[in-house]
Amino acid sequence: MTAYNVVRFRTKPGKEKAFVDAHEKVSLNAKGFRKGALIKTGERTFCMVGEWKDMDSLAAARPMMIGVLDTFRDMLEDLGGDLGVTDPVSGTVVAEIG
């Protein structure tokens, strides 16, 4: 069943362009990864959405995704509330809207 992961970020001041540039260079060659999009949600705030074949594919790719995060982690600001620099969630599709 199709799965999605969503990760919220906030960049440090002056790091927005470098953050976007870093995402444009990412090539996530993970089994089951279908597509992803980086969405600008506000000033210095972004959300990454990834579509996956299933939760097993998403789970197997977590170490690779953390490796990608590590390439731009220094550009991110702590989100507070014990979240750290990301606020990730994931799950399987229960209803499609179209």
Secondary structure, 3 states (H helix, E strand, C coil): CCEEEEEEEEECCCCHHHHHHHHHCCCCCCCCEEEEEEEEEECCEEEEEEEECCHHHHHHCHHHHHHHHHCCHHHECCCCCCCCCCEEEEEECCCCCC
